[in-house]
Amino acid sequence: MLESTDVFVIGGGPAGLAAAIAVRQQGFEVAVADGAEPPIDKACGEGLMPDGIAALQRLGVTLAPQHTQPFSGIRFLAWGLSVDAPFPNSASGLGVRRTTLHDTLTERAASLGIDLLWRTAVTAISNDAVHLGRTKIRARWIIGADGGNSRVRRWAGLGSHRRRNCRYAFRQHYRVTPWTDRMEIHWGPSAQMYVAAVTGEDMCVALVSHDQRLRLDEALRGFPELRARLADAPITSAEKGAITTTCTLKRVCRGNVALIGDASGTVDAITGEGLCLSFSQALVLADCLRSGNLSRYQQEHRRLALRPQLMAHLMLTLDRRPRLQRRTLQVFHRRPEIFRRLLALHVGAVSPMHLALDGLTLGWGLLTA
Ligand SMILES: Cc1cc2nc3c(=O)[nH]c(=O)nc-3n(C[C@H](O)[C@H](O)[C@H](O)COP(=O)(O)OP(=O)(O)OC[C@H]3O[C@@H](n4cnc5c(N)ncnc54)[C@H](O)[C@@H]3O)c2cc1C
């Protein structure tokens, strides 16, 4: 049994595996423990934005084309309107089953010689060690990647966070030939449906709403166009639920402990950014560990979160105000360049200065709509 390692990662979800890979690429010995075993599934919209794919490439992770489906942009549908924009610079996003992503990350981690301890729950941490029941493994650095309800966060005294906008999500897969090369977000007065093709013959549909009793089947009645498309499609997975929140931590590291992924704060699922954010955090964290400077991770983590948080704020404002949602869609429909620039901002291709200009145009459009 392993007695010591340079870096111990608690949680082998996407964030934990990405962190382990990034840190290993910097030459550290790494171990990962997770209470579950691969492939770990989770309710998710299963869309990777172009910046997330770029981060995966830097981690040496290649998703097999036959198990993924590219998408070229985003479409919003609501109130009988449809607005659409491609990603800037002809970039693509990727739809990928969560289990496929997990398998691929696991294979990459194993190929780098990372110690993978599955079905192994971490029960405590101390100054220089991680405890697995009675077994103690010494570690110079500890990374908490144990998800939104992180215990590492509490153990390390990093627990004070603001939890906002708790929403409920359910996802299911349908066997149907993709009818679009866009990722679609269907907006209803009190819920959204997030639709992405994950292979050439499967679509993932995720419902996000404030109503914890609402399930996909019932919610689809409020989205007749989508319902018609899925009417004869066999359902190929069990409905899986999750809670999605937007929450920020005051601190994401203390002493030799750093948090990553949902353990270090969350953005609402509607942004489709959680995975991408954790891959970018992994690369930055590994670099900070190499230079032995975790305080830089704190700053960089905050910087990385700003854009997704801004997008989450915009989307949640539309979610809460159906009339504003309708007017905004009308403005996007009349001025598609505003939607295009918002998408470019979302994926980090334009500066917030552009957004300020578009914000004025959008504001004027809303006043005059
Ligand atoms: C409905 C929904 C849709 C989403 N859609 C998208 C999307 O389309 N695109 C996108 O980029 N993001 C999306 N997200 C966000 C994304 O799913 C999360 O950001 C991502 O799962 C975070 O990964 P993680 O590794 O931090 O956490 P998790 O995936 O929660 O992994 C945490 C792991 O830690 C393990 N663990 C916990 N405690 C312990 C312990 N004590 N010992 C050992 N192991 C432990 C767990 O078993 C688990 O495997 C969505 C989220 C939701 C809810």
The ligand as an SDF file (V2000), in Angstrom:
LIG
                    3D

 53 58  0  0  0  0  0  0  0  0999 V2000
  -27.5030   19.5350  -14.5410 C   0  0  0  0  0  0  0  0  0  0  0  0
  -26.0900   19.9440  -14.7230 C   0  0  0  0  0  0  0  0  0  0  0  0
  -25.6220   20.1770  -16.0150 C   0  0  0  0  0  0  0  0  0  0  0  0
  -24.3020   20.5510  -16.2190 C   0  0  0  0  0  0  0  0  0  0  0  0
  -23.8810   20.7170  -17.4930 N   0  0  0  0  0  0  0  0  0  0  0  0
  -22.6040   21.0460  -17.7410 C   0  0  0  0  0  0  0  0  0  0  0  0
  -22.1260   21.1470  -19.0720 C   0  0  0  0  0  0  0  0  0  0  0  0
  -22.8430   20.9240  -20.0270 O   0  0  0  0  0  0  0  0  0  0  0  0
  -20.8300   21.5100  -19.2550 N   0  0  0  0  0  0  0  0  0  0  0  0
  -19.9910   21.7470  -18.2100 C   0  0  0  0  0  0  0  0  0  0  0  0
  -18.8250   22.0870  -18.4470 O   0  0  0  0  0  0  0  0  0  0  0  0
  -20.4050   21.6180  -16.9220 N   0  0  0  0  0  0  0  0  0  0  0  0
  -21.6880   21.2700  -16.6660 C   0  0  0  0  0  0  0  0  0  0  0  0
  -22.1170   21.1020  -15.3790 N   0  0  0  0  0  0  0  0  0  0  0  0
  -21.1700   21.2960  -14.2700 C   0  0  0  0  0  0  0  0  0  0  0  0
  -20.3090   20.0560  -14.0600 C   0  0  0  0  0  0  0  0  0  0  0  0
  -21.1000   18.8900  -14.0400 O   0  0  0  0  0  0  0  0  0  0  0  0
  -19.5470   20.1540  -12.7420 C   0  0  0  0  0  0  0  0  0  0  0  0
  -18.9040   21.3950  -12.6780 O   0  0  0  0  0  0  0  0  0  0  0  0
  -18.5200   19.0230  -12.6270 C   0  0  0  0  0  0  0  0  0  0  0  0
  -19.1820   17.8030  -12.4180 O   0  0  0  0  0  0  0  0  0  0  0  0
  -17.5720   19.2550  -11.4580 C   0  0  0  0  0  0  0  0  0  0  0  0
  -16.7130   18.1630  -11.3520 O   0  0  0  0  0  0  0  0  0  0  0  0
  -16.0060   17.8380   -9.9600 P   0  0  0  0  0  0  0  0  0  0  0  0
  -15.0020   16.7940  -10.2750 O   0  0  0  0  0  0  0  0  0  0  0  0
  -15.5970   19.1010   -9.3150 O   0  0  0  0  0  0  0  0  0  0  0  0
  -17.1480   17.2510   -9.0290 O   0  0  0  0  0  0  0  0  0  0  0  0
  -17.9050   15.8640   -9.0920 P   0  0  0  0  0  0  0  0  0  0  0  0
  -18.1730   15.4840  -10.4890 O   0  0  0  0  0  0  0  0  0  0  0  0
  -19.0650   16.0110   -8.1570 O   0  0  0  0  0  0  0  0  0  0  0  0
  -16.8600   14.8150   -8.5040 O   0  0  0  0  0  0  0  0  0  0  0  0
  -16.5360   14.7480   -7.1360 C   0  0  0  0  0  0  0  0  0  0  0  0
  -16.0000   13.3590   -6.8430 C   0  0  0  0  0  0  0  0  0  0  0  0
  -15.5180   13.3270   -5.4960 O   0  0  0  0  0  0  0  0  0  0  0  0
  -15.8190   12.0660   -4.9350 C   0  0  0  0  0  0  0  0  0  0  0  0
  -15.7940   12.1980   -3.4700 N   0  0  0  0  0  0  0  0  0  0  0  0
  -16.5840   12.9920   -2.7010 C   0  0  0  0  0  0  0  0  0  0  0  0
  -16.2170   12.8950   -1.3980 N   0  0  0  0  0  0  0  0  0  0  0  0
  -15.1680   12.0220   -1.3590 C   0  0  0  0  0  0  0  0  0  0  0  0
  -14.3470   11.5000   -0.2910 C   0  0  0  0  0  0  0  0  0  0  0  0
  -14.5350   11.8570    0.9890 N   0  0  0  0  0  0  0  0  0  0  0  0
  -13.3780   10.6110   -0.6100 N   0  0  0  0  0  0  0  0  0  0  0  0
  -13.1570   10.2410   -1.9100 C   0  0  0  0  0  0  0  0  0  0  0  0
  -13.9240   10.7060   -2.9390 N   0  0  0  0  0  0  0  0  0  0  0  0
  -14.8940   11.5740   -2.6590 C   0  0  0  0  0  0  0  0  0  0  0  0
  -17.1850   11.7160   -5.5260 C   0  0  0  0  0  0  0  0  0  0  0  0
  -17.4180   10.3050   -5.5160 O   0  0  0  0  0  0  0  0  0  0  0  0
  -17.0740   12.2750   -6.9400 C   0  0  0  0  0  0  0  0  0  0  0  0
  -16.6520   11.3000   -7.8750 O   0  0  0  0  0  0  0  0  0  0  0  0
  -23.4380   20.7350  -15.1160 C   0  0  0  0  0  0  0  0  0  0  0  0
  -23.9010   20.5200  -13.8080 C   0  0  0  0  0  0  0  0  0  0  0  0
  -25.2090   20.1220  -13.6130 C   0  0  0  0  0  0  0  0  0  0  0  0
  -25.6890   19.8890  -12.2180 C   0  0  0  0  0  0  0  0  0  0  0  0
  1  2  1  0
  2  3  1  0
  2 52  2  0
  3  4  2  0
  4  5  1  0
  4 50  1  0
  5  6  2  0
  6  7  1  0
  6 13  1  0
  7  8  2  0
  7  9  1  0
  9 10  1  0
 10 11  2  0
 10 12  1  0
 12 13  2  0
 13 14  1  0
 14 15  1  0
 14 50  1  0
 15 16  1  0
 16 17  1  0
 16 18  1  0
 18 19  1  0
 18 20  1  0
 20 21  1  0
 20 22  1  0
 22 23  1  0
 23 24  1  0
 24 25  2  0
 24 26  1  0
 24 27  1  0
 27 28  1  0
 28 29  2  0
 28 30  1  0
 28 31  1  0
 31 32  1  0
 32 33  1  0
 33 34  1  0
 33 48  1  0
 34 35  1  0
 35 36  1  0
 35 46  1  0
 36 37  1  0
 36 45  1  0
 37 38  2  0
 38 39  1  0
 39 40  1  0
 39 45  2  0
 40 41  1  0
 40 42  2  0
 42 43  1  0
 43 44  2  0
 44 45  1  0
 46 47  1  0
 46 48  1  0
 48 49  1  0
 50 51  2  0
 51 52  1  0
 52 53  1  0
M  END
$$$$
